[in-house]
Amino acid sequence: MSINTLPPMIHSTFGTDTPRARRGDPVTSHEAADHNDVEKSLGLVLSALTAFGPSADHELVSLLGQSGFTPQRLRTARAALVERGLVEESGIHRLTSHNRRAIVWQVS
């Protein structure tokens, strides 16, 4: 299964979590915040975990690499889903390509 075969995105109300840039941040930060769709990234990560099953962050990045979201945005989205109680640790760890243990995440 690839990103092109993901089921329709799980739509939830994730609140008003919008990208932010501080007043003193450079214009590039403001441009990035304007073009970063937080709710879409949350839905995409939740859909991927539902469709593909428990995954580590590096696996989500690999699965969703063609989504247009950066690896950091995808990790941040997963972390936000954990904070909201929608995603949790599975109790499993997998090795990254650098032989580091990574937490495997699952839908709560």
C-alpha positions as YAML, in Angstrom:
chain: A
units: angstrom
residues:
- id: 1
  name: MET
  ca: [0.00, 0.00, 0.00]
- id: 2
  name: SER
  ca: [1.27, 3.50, -0.76]
- id: 3
  name: ILE
  ca: [0.14, 7.04, -0.11]
- id: 4
  name: ASN
  ca: [-1.86, 6.87, -3.34]
- id: 5
  name: THR
  ca: [-3.97, 4.02, -1.95]
- id: 6
  name: LEU
  ca: [-4.74, 5.54, 1.43]
- id: 7
  name: PRO
  ca: [-8.42, 5.51, 2.34]
- id: 8
  name: PRO
  ca: [-10.16, 8.88, 2.44]
- id: 9
  name: MET
  ca: [-8.62, 10.98, 5.17]
- id: 10
  name: ILE
  ca: [-10.12, 10.64, 8.60]
- id: 11
  name: HIS
  ca: [-11.74, 13.97, 9.21]
- id: 12
  name: SER
  ca: [-11.99, 15.09, 12.79]
- id: 13
  name: THR
  ca: [-12.25, 18.40, 14.43]
- id: 14
  name: PHE
  ca: [-8.74, 18.95, 15.68]
- id: 15
  name: GLY
  ca: [-9.52, 22.36, 17.09]
- id: 16
  name: THR
  ca: [-8.02, 25.58, 15.90]
- id: 17
  name: ASP
  ca: [-4.43, 24.38, 15.81]
- id: 18
  name: THR
  ca: [-2.93, 26.60, 13.16]
- id: 19
  name: PRO
  ca: [0.69, 27.23, 12.26]
- id: 20
  name: ARG
  ca: [2.13, 30.25, 13.96]
- id: 21
  name: ALA
  ca: [5.00, 32.61, 13.44]
- id: 22
  name: ARG
  ca: [6.10, 35.17, 15.99]
- id: 23
  name: ARG
  ca: [6.15, 38.86, 15.12]
- id: 24
  name: GLY
  ca: [9.94, 38.93, 15.19]
- id: 25
  name: ASP
  ca: [10.36, 35.85, 12.98]
- id: 26
  name: PRO
  ca: [11.75, 36.30, 9.47]
- id: 27
  name: VAL
  ca: [9.34, 36.62, 6.56]
- id: 28
  name: THR
  ca: [10.17, 33.05, 5.48]
- id: 29
  name: SER
  ca: [8.74, 31.75, 8.76]
- id: 30
  name: HIS
  ca: [5.52, 33.66, 8.15]
- id: 31
  name: GLU
  ca: [5.33, 32.31, 4.60]
- id: 32
  name: ALA
  ca: [5.84, 28.75, 5.86]
- id: 33
  name: ALA
  ca: [3.13, 29.19, 8.50]
- id: 34
  name: ASP
  ca: [0.73, 30.48, 5.84]
- id: 35
  name: HIS
  ca: [1.26, 27.39, 3.68]
- id: 36
  name: ASN
  ca: [1.34, 24.70, 6.38]
- id: 37
  name: ASP
  ca: [-1.96, 22.82, 6.66]
- id: 38
  name: VAL
  ca: [-1.83, 21.44, 10.20]
- id: 39
  name: GLU
  ca: [-5.25, 19.78, 10.17]
- id: 40
  name: LYS
  ca: [-4.46, 18.03, 6.88]
- id: 41
  name: SER
  ca: [-1.18, 16.65, 8.29]
- id: 42
  name: LEU
  ca: [-3.00, 15.39, 11.41]
- id: 43
  name: GLY
  ca: [-5.60, 13.62, 9.28]
- id: 44
  name: LEU
  ca: [-2.96, 12.17, 6.97]
- id: 45
  name: VAL
  ca: [-0.90, 10.69, 9.83]
- id: 46
  name: LEU
  ca: [-4.02, 9.29, 11.52]
- id: 47
  name: SER
  ca: [-5.20, 7.80, 8.21]
- id: 48
  name: ALA
  ca: [-1.79, 6.22, 7.60]
- id: 49
  name: LEU
  ca: [-1.72, 4.62, 11.05]
- id: 50
  name: THR
  ca: [-5.23, 3.31, 10.48]
- id: 51
  name: ALA
  ca: [-4.50, 1.97, 6.99]
- id: 52
  name: PHE
  ca: [-0.96, 0.65, 7.48]
- id: 53
  name: GLY
  ca: [-1.10, -0.27, 11.14]
- id: 54
  name: PRO
  ca: [1.37, 0.55, 13.89]
- id: 55
  name: SER
  ca: [4.37, 2.49, 12.57]
- id: 56
  name: ALA
  ca: [7.44, 4.31, 13.85]
- id: 57
  name: ASP
  ca: [8.00, 7.95, 12.89]
- id: 58
  name: HIS
  ca: [10.63, 7.04, 10.28]
- id: 59
  name: GLU
  ca: [8.18, 4.58, 8.72]
- id: 60
  name: LEU
  ca: [5.45, 7.23, 8.60]
- id: 61
  name: VAL
  ca: [7.91, 9.60, 6.91]
- id: 62
  name: SER
  ca: [8.73, 6.90, 4.36]
- id: 63
  name: LEU
  ca: [5.06, 6.09, 3.73]
- id: 64
  name: LEU
  ca: [4.01, 9.73, 3.48]
- id: 65
  name: GLY
  ca: [7.10, 11.12, 1.77]
- id: 66
  name: GLN
  ca: [5.16, 12.11, -1.34]
- id: 67
  name: SER
  ca: [2.52, 14.00, 0.67]
- id: 68
  name: GLY
  ca: [4.31, 17.34, 0.46]
- id: 69
  name: PHE
  ca: [4.82, 17.50, 4.22]
- id: 70
  name: THR
  ca: [8.30, 17.62, 5.72]
- id: 71
  name: PRO
  ca: [9.46, 14.85, 8.06]
- id: 72
  name: GLN
  ca: [9.33, 17.35, 10.93]
- id: 73
  name: ARG
  ca: [5.70, 18.29, 10.14]
- id: 74
  name: LEU
  ca: [4.72, 14.60, 10.12]
- id: 75
  name: ARG
  ca: [6.48, 13.95, 13.46]
- id: 76
  name: THR
  ca: [4.86, 17.04, 14.95]
- id: 77
  name: ALA
  ca: [1.44, 15.89, 13.71]
- id: 78
  name: ARG
  ca: [1.97, 12.46, 15.29]
- id: 79
  name: ALA
  ca: [3.00, 14.11, 18.57]
- id: 80
  name: ALA
  ca: [-0.14, 16.27, 18.49]
- id: 81
  name: LEU
  ca: [-2.26, 13.16, 17.95]
- id: 82
  name: VAL
  ca: [-0.58, 11.57, 20.99]
- id: 83
  name: GLU
  ca: [-1.36, 14.69, 23.08]
- id: 84
  name: ARG
  ca: [-5.00, 14.43, 22.02]
- id: 85
  name: GLY
  ca: [-5.19, 10.78, 23.00]
- id: 86
  name: LEU
  ca: [-5.81, 9.56, 19.44]
- id: 87
  name: VAL
  ca: [-2.44, 7.81, 19.06]
- id: 88
  name: GLU
  ca: [-0.41, 5.91, 21.65]
- id: 89
  name: GLU
  ca: [2.78, 3.89, 22.07]
- id: 90
  name: SER
  ca: [2.30, 0.27, 21.00]
- id: 91
  name: GLY
  ca: [4.95, -1.10, 23.36]
- id: 92
  name: ILE
  ca: [7.03, -2.18, 20.35]
- id: 93
  name: HIS
  ca: [10.30, -0.67, 19.13]
- id: 94
  name: ARG
  ca: [11.88, -0.97, 15.68]
- id: 95
  name: LEU
  ca: [15.36, -0.08, 14.55]
- id: 96
  name: THR
  ca: [15.95, 2.90, 12.31]
- id: 97
  name: SER
  ca: [18.43, 2.80, 9.43]
- id: 98
  name: HIS
  ca: [21.01, 4.06, 11.95]
- id: 99
  name: ASN
  ca: [20.32, 1.15, 14.34]
- id: 100
  name: ARG
  ca: [18.52, 3.35, 16.87]
- id: 101
  name: ARG
  ca: [15.40, 2.12, 18.63]
- id: 102
  name: ALA
  ca: [12.25, 3.95, 17.58]
- id: 103
  name: ILE
  ca: [8.84, 3.84, 19.25]
- id: 104
  name: VAL
  ca: [6.10, 2.24, 17.19]
- id: 105
  name: TRP
  ca: [2.85, 4.21, 17.37]
- id: 106
  name: GLN
  ca: [-0.72, 2.95, 17.01]
- id: 107
  name: VAL
  ca: [-4.23, 4.37, 16.91]
- id: 108
  name: SER
  ca: [-5.70, 4.48, 20.44]
...
